[in-house]
């Protein structure tokens, strides 16, 4: 058995908003990833953005519930240096702070962004020197 840990996926604010709305398919996907040991990262700022989009106690409880999974980690903004890097990312890409933090994490760690809409990331990603990588979650209804 291999001890190699898979590359983490970083959930964007759109994915988190749909989970906060109670999207059973996405919640099931997170459960499946956790079951197979796939690390997932939640930007604390992206969670805040999702909760601005989907307010309410149930939304907060659903996002908080993600942290109970063994392979889910929350990434906070840690200090002035990281705040400066985030500000640079926002300036270069035009992203909002929520997904700007996602992009900064993905860029620093070379991890793919898990998204429902890859097209919304194309222009911001083109503004960067180094590529961002994406995994678009397909809608099973399409």
Residue, then its C-alpha position, 0 to 999 in steps of 0.5 A: x500500500x502506498x503512503x503517498x498522499x494525493x494532491x489536495x483539491x481546493x473547493x471554490x466559492x461556487x462549490x461551497x455555496x451549493x453545498x451550503x444550499x444542501x446540494x446532496x450530490x456535492x455533499x455525496x461527492x465530498x463524502x466519496x472523496x473523504x472515503x478514498x482519502x482525497x484531501x480537500x481544502x476549504x478557503x476560509x474566505x471562500x466559505x465566508x463568500x458562500x455564506x454571504x451568498x447563502x445565509x442561514x443557520x442551516x447553510x452554516x451548519x452544512x459548511x461547518x459539517x465539512x470540517x468533520x471529515x478526516x481529509x478536509x482542511x480549512x485554510x485561513x489567511x495567516x498574517x500580513x504577508x499572506x494578506x499581501x499575496x492575496x491583495x496581489x492575486x486580486x489585483x492581477x486577476x480581478x477575482x473577488x476576495x473569496x476566490x482570490x484566496x482560492x486562487x492564491x492557495x492553488x497557485x502557492x501549492x500547485x493544487x487544482x481548483x474544484x469548480x462547477x464552472x471552469x469558464x469563470x476562471x479562464x480569464x483570471x487564470x490567464x492573468x497569471x504567470x504560472x498556470x492554475x489547474x481546474x477540475x470541473x464537476x460535471x452536472x449529472x443532469x446534462 
